Amino acid sequence: MTTVTSLRFSFIFTISLIALLCTSQGIQAQDFTARVIDQKTATPIPFATIKLGQYSGVVTNEEGYFTLTNETIARLSDSIRISSMGYEGKQLWLPTQKDTLIALAPATLALKPVFLTNNPLTPEEIVEKVKQQLAVNYADNGYTQKNIFFRQSDLNSMSKTAINFKKSTIEELDKELMDSIAGLIPKKTEYYRETVGTFYGNYRQQKLKVTKAAELYDKTKDISVDGLSEKLERIFEENVKPNSYLKIKSGIFGTKVQLDSAMAAQEESKEEVIKVERVTAEDFSNQIKNRISELYAQLFFNEDSEIDVLRKSNRYRFTLDSYTIIEDIPVYVVRFSPKGKKDFKGVMYVNTEDYAVMRLEFENVRRLRSFGLFGISYAHTVYRGKSIFSKDANGRYSPRYLELEDGNTFGIDRPLKVIEKNKFVKGRRKQNELSLGIDFQGGQLNKYEMVVFDTEAIDEATYKDVNEAQEVQPVYLTKYDPTFWDGYTIMEPNSAIQSFEVQQ
């Protein structure tokens, strides 16, 4: 999120001194932001690597942008190297503000003798060698300390919010109110969470210390729901009789709720709302760590991962698409697709020397799960992502960038009745009734991204001594603030985040 910061001058000095300060600060006080593009097409190159040291660097975002902070530039002792799969690398000395576009030329692959043999490996043989080398290439017996940036993007949408008013014996619970309730349900909500911190551990054990964090979303879309609850509660309190109970029916299902219990539940839910609004630093840190741990759990070589392309390789079809270059290393480009009822297609880029998967991209080709019964439906429709690996300070491959998108659709199309009954009233026990038809349809897409900037090897004792006590809580933002991350190394936001702003 960092951009070029504005120069601040002290006007108590002379004009000549101001000019001198302009000259010196023009080099030192500005972050460097650039975009990496294809030399031939001028299109952005996403997820290019900007290597700052042996085990440190940044990556471009999906639109090709990256930023180096003033502090990072000051620590540079050598040129930076910019590379991307399929392109010739480029080296730059200390960046200047003029370097806003960096063009990479498509690479011409010089094939090693291994590719020219009369007995080239088949794609299935390449995959078998990948499996044989997993324990070596992705060993989890070493501990590292990583400086990371984590971004979570939650996008929710409602395609249908229909409340069909049928009947009400409570005057205030009329069609107009039901229509207004449907109108209060937001058609689209966005939530973004960004965190800078230090991540410790290996593939099995992790700890996290948060340095700075932000949340970007519209609180008013939650407050409207709280106001609606209070309004409905008041209407029921004023219109139901003492000793009444509510019977809630939806189709053939029904449940009885004692009114005093319902009111108590309302009070408890208010307390929960307060707790949610006041998430502790420890709770927030645990939420982030759990998300990152889930990213690790879903890595392709783990037994419980959804990505079973290696675990059940006999049920996938592999093709050797071509060869390319990653970090000056020739790699096999192996595509995979399901033979039968498997879930994923994608491509893996395999190091020709040690058979490590240096990059993996996947996406589901069918719904992973679906459910539909009695007007309630759910479908797990999206599961896609990418992972980029490089050797860390322990000589093993560890993530440089992880991305996972997880999405679903849901629906509720059912009748709903709320009936007030009272066993102490003579005659008909039914006192009041509200009858509706509810038809809600929507979807959710969650995206998680983690970038590793610096990696340092640590021993087990150092890992155990890490204190996860947290003091940092996220700062709530109502719109994108390009200065919030000044001085911090992050992954540049995409255009959707940059344009987000709460509408008053």
C-alpha positions as CSV (number, residue, x, y, z in Angstrom):
1,M,0.0,0.0,0.0
2,T,3.0,2.3,0.3
3,T,3.3,5.0,-2.3
4,V,5.6,7.9,-2.9
5,T,5.4,10.1,0.2
6,S,5.1,13.8,-0.1
7,L,8.2,15.9,0.9
8,R,7.9,18.1,3.9
9,F,10.0,21.2,4.1
10,S,10.8,23.5,6.9
11,F,10.1,27.1,5.9
12,I,12.1,28.6,8.7
13,F,15.2,28.1,6.6
14,T,16.4,30.0,3.6
15,I,15.3,29.4,0.1
16,S,18.7,28.0,-0.8
17,L,18.7,25.5,2.1
18,I,15.2,24.4,1.1
19,A,16.5,23.6,-2.4
20,L,19.4,21.6,-0.8
21,L,16.9,19.6,1.3
22,C,14.8,19.0,-1.8
23,T,17.8,17.5,-3.5
24,S,18.8,15.2,-0.6
25,Q,15.4,14.1,0.5
26,G,14.3,13.4,-3.1
27,I,16.6,10.3,-3.0
28,Q,16.2,9.2,0.6
29,A,12.7,10.0,1.8
30,Q,10.7,8.3,-0.9
31,D,9.5,4.7,-1.2
32,F,10.0,3.2,-4.6
33,T,6.9,1.8,-6.4
34,A,7.2,0.1,-9.8
35,R,5.3,-2.1,-12.2
36,V,6.8,-5.1,-13.9
37,I,5.6,-5.6,-17.5
38,D,6.1,-7.8,-20.5
39,Q,8.6,-6.1,-22.9
40,K,6.7,-7.1,-26.0
41,T,3.0,-6.7,-24.9
42,A,3.4,-4.1,-22.1
43,T,1.0,-6.3,-20.0
44,P,1.6,-6.6,-16.3
45,I,3.5,-9.6,-15.0
46,P,1.9,-10.8,-11.7
47,F,3.8,-12.6,-9.0
48,A,7.2,-11.7,-10.3
49,T,10.0,-12.1,-7.8
50,I,12.1,-9.1,-6.7
51,K,15.1,-10.7,-4.9
52,L,16.8,-8.4,-2.4
53,G,19.2,-10.9,-0.8
54,Q,19.8,-14.6,-0.6
55,Y,16.6,-15.3,1.4
56,S,14.7,-12.0,1.1
57,G,12.6,-10.3,-1.4
58,V,9.1,-9.3,-2.5
59,V,6.6,-10.3,-5.1
60,T,4.5,-8.2,-7.5
61,N,0.7,-8.3,-6.9
62,E,-1.8,-9.6,-9.5
63,E,-1.5,-6.3,-11.4
64,G,2.3,-6.3,-11.5
65,Y,3.1,-3.7,-8.8
66,F,5.6,-3.8,-6.0
67,T,7.0,-1.4,-3.5
68,L,10.3,-1.1,-1.7
69,T,10.3,1.0,1.5
70,N,12.9,3.7,2.2
71,E,14.3,1.5,5.0
72,T,14.6,-1.5,2.6
73,I,16.4,0.6,0.0
74,A,18.8,1.9,2.6
75,R,19.8,-1.7,3.6
76,L,20.5,-2.8,0.0
77,S,24.1,-3.7,-0.4
78,D,23.9,-5.0,-4.0
79,S,21.6,-4.7,-7.0
80,I,18.1,-6.2,-6.9
81,R,17.2,-9.0,-9.3
82,I,13.8,-9.1,-10.9
83,S,12.6,-12.4,-12.4
84,S,9.5,-14.2,-13.4
85,M,8.7,-17.6,-14.9
86,G,9.3,-17.6,-18.6
87,Y,11.2,-14.2,-18.7
88,E,14.8,-13.2,-18.7
89,G,15.9,-11.8,-15.3
90,K,16.9,-8.2,-14.9
91,Q,19.3,-6.6,-12.4
92,L,18.9,-3.0,-11.2
93,W,21.1,-0.9,-8.9
94,L,19.6,1.4,-6.3
95,P,16.2,2.2,-7.6
96,T,15.2,5.8,-8.5
97,Q,11.8,7.3,-8.9
98,K,12.2,7.2,-12.7
99,D,12.0,3.4,-12.7
100,T,8.2,3.2,-12.5
101,L,8.0,0.6,-15.4
102,I,10.4,-2.4,-15.5
103,A,10.1,-4.5,-18.7
104,L,11.2,-8.1,-18.8
105,A,11.9,-9.9,-22.1
106,P,10.6,-13.4,-22.7
107,A,13.3,-16.0,-22.1
108,T,14.9,-18.1,-24.7
109,L,15.3,-21.5,-23.1
110,A,18.7,-23.2,-23.6
111,L,17.9,-26.9,-23.1
112,K,20.4,-29.0,-21.1
113,P,21.5,-32.3,-22.5
114,V,19.0,-34.1,-20.2
115,F,16.3,-32.8,-22.5
116,L,18.0,-33.9,-25.7
117,T,18.4,-37.6,-24.7
118,N,16.7,-40.3,-26.7
119,N,15.0,-41.4,-23.6
120,P,13.2,-38.4,-22.1
121,L,11.1,-38.8,-19.0
122,T,7.4,-39.2,-19.5
123,P,5.1,-36.9,-17.4
124,E,4.2,-39.9,-15.2
125,E,7.8,-40.6,-14.5
126,I,8.4,-36.9,-13.6
127,V,5.5,-37.1,-11.1
128,E,6.9,-40.3,-9.6
129,K,10.3,-38.6,-9.1
130,V,8.4,-35.6,-7.5
131,K,6.8,-38.0,-5.0
132,Q,10.1,-39.7,-4.2
133,Q,11.8,-36.4,-3.4
134,L,9.0,-34.9,-1.3
135,A,10.5,-35.9,2.0
136,V,13.8,-34.3,1.0
137,N,12.6,-31.2,-0.7
138,Y,9.9,-30.3,1.8
139,A,11.3,-31.7,5.1
140,D,9.8,-30.1,8.2
141,N,12.6,-30.8,10.7
142,G,14.0,-27.3,10.4
143,Y,12.6,-24.1,12.0
144,T,12.6,-20.7,10.4
145,Q,11.6,-17.1,11.2
146,K,9.8,-15.4,8.4
147,N,8.7,-11.8,7.9
148,I,5.3,-12.0,6.3
149,F,2.3,-10.1,5.0
150,F,-1.1,-11.6,5.1
151,R,-4.2,-10.4,3.3
152,Q,-7.8,-11.7,3.7
153,S,-10.5,-10.6,1.3
154,D,-14.2,-11.7,2.0
155,L,-16.7,-10.8,-0.7
156,N,-20.4,-11.6,0.0
157,S,-23.3,-11.1,-2.4
158,M,-27.1,-11.6,-2.2
159,S,-28.7,-12.2,-5.6
160,K,-32.2,-12.6,-4.1
161,T,-33.7,-11.3,-0.8
162,A,-37.5,-11.8,-1.1
163,I,-39.8,-11.9,1.8
164,N,-43.3,-12.9,0.7
165,F,-45.8,-11.4,3.2
166,K,-48.8,-13.7,3.6
167,K,-50.6,-12.9,6.9
168,S,-50.1,-11.1,10.2
169,T,-52.5,-10.4,13.2
170,I,-50.0,-7.9,14.7
171,E,-50.7,-4.6,13.1
172,E,-47.1,-3.4,13.1
173,L,-45.8,-6.6,11.5
174,D,-47.1,-5.7,8.1
175,K,-46.0,-6.0,4.5
176,E,-44.4,-2.6,4.6
177,L,-42.1,-3.7,7.5
178,M,-41.3,-7.0,5.8
179,D,-40.3,-5.2,2.6
180,S,-38.1,-2.8,4.6
181,I,-36.4,-5.8,6.3
182,A,-35.6,-7.2,2.9
183,G,-34.3,-3.8,1.8
184,L,-32.0,-3.6,4.8
185,I,-30.2,-6.8,3.8
186,P,-27.0,-5.6,1.9
187,K,-26.7,-6.9,-1.6
188,K,-23.0,-6.8,-1.5
189,T,-20.4,-6.6,1.3
190,E,-16.6,-6.5,1.3
191,Y,-14.2,-7.2,4.1
192,Y,-10.5,-6.8,3.9
193,R,-7.9,-7.7,6.6
194,E,-4.2,-7.0,6.3
195,T,-1.4,-8.0,8.7
196,V,2.3,-7.6,8.9
197,G,4.1,-9.9,11.4
198,T,6.7,-12.6,12.1
199,F,5.9,-16.2,11.5
200,Y,7.9,-18.9,13.2
201,G,8.0,-22.7,12.8
202,N,7.9,-25.3,10.1
203,Y,5.2,-27.2,8.2
204,R,3.9,-28.8,11.4
205,Q,4.2,-26.1,14.1
206,Q,3.7,-22.4,13.8
207,K,3.7,-19.3,15.9
208,L,2.8,-15.7,15.0
209,K,3.6,-12.3,16.3
210,V,1.6,-9.5,14.8
211,T,3.4,-6.2,14.1
212,K,0.6,-4.1,12.6
213,A,-2.8,-4.8,11.2
214,A,-5.8,-3.1,9.5
215,E,-9.5,-4.0,8.8
216,L,-11.4,-2.4,6.0
217,Y,-15.1,-2.8,5.8
218,D,-18.5,-1.0,6.3
219,K,-19.7,-1.2,9.9
220,T,-23.0,0.4,9.0
221,K,-24.1,-2.8,7.2
222,D,-23.9,-4.7,10.5
223,I,-25.4,-1.9,12.6
224,S,-28.6,-1.9,10.5
225,V,-29.2,-5.6,11.5
226,D,-28.8,-4.7,15.2
227,G,-31.4,-1.9,14.8
228,L,-33.8,-4.3,13.1
229,S,-33.5,-6.8,16.0
230,E,-34.3,-4.1,18.5
231,K,-37.4,-3.0,16.4
232,L,-38.7,-6.6,16.2
233,E,-38.1,-7.2,19.9
234,R,-40.0,-4.1,20.8
235,I,-43.0,-5.1,18.6
236,F,-43.2,-8.5,20.2
237,E,-42.8,-7.1,23.7
238,E,-45.7,-4.7,23.1
239,N,-48.1,-7.2,21.4
240,V,-47.6,-10.6,23.1
241,K,-49.4,-11.6,26.3
242,P,-47.7,-12.7,29.6
243,N,-47.0,-16.4,29.8
244,S,-47.1,-16.7,26.0
245,Y,-44.8,-18.8,24.0
246,L,-43.8,-18.7,20.4
247,K,-44.1,-21.6,18.0
248,I,-41.9,-21.2,14.9
249,K,-42.8,-23.4,12.0
250,S,-41.0,-23.8,8.6
251,G,-42.7,-26.3,6.4
252,I,-43.1,-29.6,8.3
253,F,-40.6,-28.5,11.0
254,G,-41.5,-26.6,14.1
255,T,-40.1,-25.6,17.5
256,K,-41.5,-24.0,20.6
257,V,-39.7,-21.0,22.2
258,Q,-40.7,-19.7,25.7
259,L,-41.0,-16.0,25.4
260,D,-38.8,-15.2,28.5
261,S,-36.2,-17.6,27.0
262,A,-36.4,-15.7,23.7
263,M,-35.8,-12.4,25.5
264,A,-32.9,-13.9,27.4
265,A,-31.4,-15.1,24.1
266,Q,-31.8,-11.6,22.7
267,E,-29.7,-10.3,25.7
268,E,-27.1,-13.0,25.2
269,S,-26.8,-12.2,21.5
270,K,-26.3,-8.5,22.4
271,E,-23.3,-9.5,24.6
272,E,-21.9,-11.6,21.7
273,V,-22.2,-8.6,19.4
274,I,-20.2,-6.6,21.9
275,K,-17.6,-9.3,22.1
276,V,-17.3,-9.4,18.3
277,E,-16.8,-5.7,18.1
278,R,-14.1,-5.8,20.8
279,V,-11.9,-8.7,19.6
280,T,-8.8,-8.9,21.7
281,A,-5.3,-8.7,20.3
282,E,-4.9,-12.4,21.1
283,D,-8.1,-13.4,19.4
284,F,-7.2,-11.5,16.3
285,S,-3.7,-13.0,16.2
286,N,-5.1,-16.5,16.6
287,Q,-7.6,-15.9,13.8
288,I,-4.7,-14.9,11.4
289,K,-2.5,-17.8,12.5
290,N,-5.4,-20.2,12.0
291,R,-5.9,-18.9,8.4
292,I,-2.2,-19.3,7.7
293,S,-2.1,-22.7,9.3
294,E,-5.0,-23.7,7.0
295,L,-3.0,-22.5,4.0
296,Y,-0.1,-24.7,5.1
297,A,-2.5,-27.7,5.7
298,Q,-3.7,-27.4,2.1
299,L,-0.3,-27.6,0.5
300,F,-0.2,-30.3,-2.1
301,F,2.1,-32.7,-0.3
302,N,0.1,-32.9,2.9
303,E,-2.1,-36.0,3.5
304,D,-5.2,-34.1,4.4
305,S,-5.0,-31.6,1.6
306,E,-7.9,-31.2,-0.8
307,I,-5.3,-31.1,-3.5
308,D,-4.8,-34.9,-4.0
309,V,-3.0,-34.8,-7.4
310,L,0.1,-36.5,-6.0
311,R,-1.6,-38.7,-3.4
312,K,-4.0,-40.1,-6.0
313,S,-1.9,-39.5,-9.1
314,N,-3.3,-42.7,-10.8
315,R,-6.6,-40.9,-11.1
316,Y,-5.2,-37.9,-12.9
317,R,-4.0,-37.4,-16.5
318,F,-0.5,-35.7,-16.9
319,T,0.9,-34.1,-19.9
320,L,4.4,-32.5,-20.4
321,D,3.4,-29.2,-21.8
322,S,6.8,-27.5,-22.3
323,Y,9.9,-26.3,-20.4
324,T,10.4,-22.8,-18.9
325,I,12.7,-20.9,-16.5
326,I,12.1,-20.1,-12.9
327,E,14.9,-18.2,-11.0
328,D,17.4,-19.3,-13.8
329,I,16.5,-22.9,-13.3
330,P,14.9,-25.0,-16.1
331,V,11.6,-26.6,-15.1
332,Y,9.2,-29.1,-16.5
333,V,5.7,-27.7,-17.2
334,V,3.4,-30.6,-16.3
335,R,-0.3,-30.1,-16.7
336,F,-2.8,-32.3,-14.9
337,S,-6.5,-33.0,-15.3
338,P,-8.9,-35.6,-13.8
339,K,-9.4,-39.0,-15.5
340,G,-12.7,-39.5,-13.9
341,K,-14.5,-38.0,-10.9
342,K,-11.6,-36.1,-9.5
343,D,-11.9,-32.5,-8.7
344,F,-8.9,-30.5,-10.0
345,K,-7.0,-29.4,-13.0
346,G,-3.9,-27.3,-13.0
347,V,-0.2,-27.1,-13.8
348,M,3.0,-27.7,-11.8
349,Y,6.5,-26.5,-12.5
350,V,9.0,-29.1,-11.6
351,N,12.7,-28.4,-11.1
352,T,14.7,-30.5,-13.6
353,E,17.5,-31.1,-11.2
354,D,15.9,-32.1,-7.8
355,Y,12.3,-32.6,-8.9
356,A,10.9,-30.0,-6.5
357,V,7.6,-28.4,-7.4
358,M,8.6,-24.8,-7.5
359,R,5.2,-23.5,-8.4
360,L,1.7,-25.0,-8.5
361,E,-1.6,-23.6,-9.8
362,F,-4.9,-25.4,-9.4
363,E,-8.7,-25.0,-9.7
364,N,-11.7,-27.2,-9.2
365,V,-13.5,-28.5,-12.3
366,R,-16.7,-29.4,-10.5
367,R,-18.5,-28.7,-7.2
368,L,-16.6,-30.1,-4.3
369,R,-19.7,-30.6,-2.2
370,S,-23.4,-29.8,-2.6
371,F,-26.5,-30.2,-0.5
372,G,-30.2,-29.5,-1.1
373,L,-33.2,-30.5,1.0
374,F,-36.4,-29.0,2.2
375,G,-35.7,-25.7,0.4
376,I,-32.2,-25.3,1.9
377,S,-29.3,-25.5,-0.6
378,Y,-25.5,-25.2,-0.4
379,A,-22.7,-25.8,-2.9
380,H,-19.0,-25.6,-2.5
381,T,-18.3,-24.0,-6.0
382,V,-14.8,-22.5,-5.9
383,Y,-11.5,-23.9,-4.7
384,R,-8.5,-22.6,-6.5
385,G,-5.1,-21.2,-5.7
386,K,-1.4,-21.0,-6.4
387,S,1.8,-21.6,-4.4
388,I,5.3,-20.5,-5.1
389,F,8.3,-22.1,-3.4
390,S,12.0,-21.4,-3.1
391,K,14.8,-22.7,-1.0
392,D,15.0,-21.2,2.5
393,A,17.9,-20.8,4.9
394,N,17.6,-24.5,5.8
395,G,18.2,-25.6,2.2
396,R,14.6,-26.9,1.9
397,Y,11.8,-25.5,-0.2
398,S,9.3,-23.3,1.7
399,P,6.5,-21.0,0.5
400,R,7.4,-17.6,-0.9
401,Y,3.8,-16.9,-1.9
402,L,0.5,-18.7,-1.1
403,E,-3.0,-17.9,-2.4
404,L,-6.3,-19.7,-1.9
405,E,-9.8,-18.8,-3.0
406,D,-12.7,-20.6,-1.4
407,G,-16.3,-19.9,-2.5
408,N,-19.8,-21.2,-2.1
409,T,-23.4,-20.5,-2.9
410,F,-26.4,-20.9,-0.6
411,G,-30.2,-20.6,-0.7
412,I,-33.2,-20.7,1.6
413,D,-36.6,-21.0,0.0
414,R,-39.1,-21.9,2.7
415,P,-42.4,-20.9,4.4
416,L,-42.1,-19.4,7.9
417,K,-44.7,-19.0,10.5
418,V,-44.4,-17.4,14.0
419,I,-47.4,-18.2,16.1
420,E,-48.0,-16.9,19.6
421,K,-49.8,-19.3,21.9
422,N,-50.9,-19.1,25.6
423,K,-52.1,-22.1,27.6
424,F,-53.6,-19.8,30.3
425,V,-56.1,-18.1,27.9
426,K,-59.5,-19.6,27.6
427,G,-60.7,-20.6,24.2
428,R,-58.3,-20.6,21.3
429,R,-54.7,-20.8,22.5
430,K,-53.4,-19.2,19.3
431,Q,-53.2,-15.4,19.9
432,N,-51.2,-14.0,17.0
433,E,-49.6,-15.3,13.9
434,L,-47.1,-14.0,11.3
435,S,-46.9,-16.0,8.1
436,L,-44.2,-15.4,5.5
437,G,-42.3,-17.0,2.6
438,I,-38.6,-16.5,2.6
439,D,-36.5,-16.8,-0.6
440,F,-32.8,-15.9,-0.1
441,Q,-30.1,-16.7,-2.6
442,G,-26.4,-15.6,-2.3
443,G,-22.8,-16.5,-2.4
444,Q,-19.5,-15.9,-0.6
445,L,-15.9,-15.8,-1.9
446,N,-13.0,-15.8,0.6
447,K,-9.4,-15.1,-0.6
448,Y,-6.3,-15.6,1.5
449,E,-2.8,-14.5,0.5
450,M,0.5,-14.7,2.3
451,V,3.8,-13.3,1.1
452,V,7.2,-14.2,2.7
453,F,9.8,-11.4,2.5
454,D,12.7,-12.6,4.7
455,T,13.6,-16.0,6.0
456,E,16.1,-16.8,8.7
457,A,17.0,-20.3,10.1
458,I,16.4,-20.8,13.9
459,D,16.8,-23.7,16.2
460,E,14.1,-25.5,18.1
461,A,15.0,-23.8,21.4
462,T,14.6,-20.4,19.8
463,Y,11.2,-21.5,18.5
464,K,10.1,-22.7,21.9
465,D,11.2,-19.4,23.5
466,V,9.0,-17.3,21.2
467,N,6.3,-15.6,23.3
468,E,3.1,-15.3,21.3
469,A,1.6,-12.7,23.8
470,Q,-0.1,-10.1,21.6
471,E,-0.6,-6.4,22.0
472,V,-1.6,-5.3,18.5
473,Q,-5.2,-4.9,17.5
474,P,-6.3,-4.1,13.9
475,V,-7.0,-0.5,13.0
476,Y,-10.4,0.0,11.5
477,L,-10.3,1.9,8.2
478,T,-13.4,3.2,6.3
479,K,-11.4,3.6,3.0
480,Y,-8.1,2.6,1.5
481,D,-5.3,4.8,3.0
482,P,-2.1,4.7,0.9
483,T,0.0,6.0,3.9
484,F,-1.1,3.4,6.4
485,W,1.7,1.0,5.5
486,D,4.4,3.6,5.0
487,G,7.7,2.1,6.2
488,Y,6.4,-1.5,6.0
489,T,7.0,-4.0,3.3
490,I,3.7,-5.4,2.0
491,M,2.1,-6.8,-1.2
492,E,0.6,-3.9,-3.1
493,P,-3.3,-3.9,-3.0
494,N,-5.3,-4.5,-6.1
495,S,-7.6,-1.9,-7.7
496,A,-10.6,-3.2,-5.8
497,I,-9.0,-2.6,-2.4
498,Q,-7.7,0.8,-3.5
499,S,-11.1,2.0,-4.6
500,F,-13.0,0.7,-1.5
501,E,-14.7,3.4,0.6
502,V,-17.6,3.3,3.0
503,Q,-20.4,5.4,1.5
504,Q,-21.9,7.7,4.2
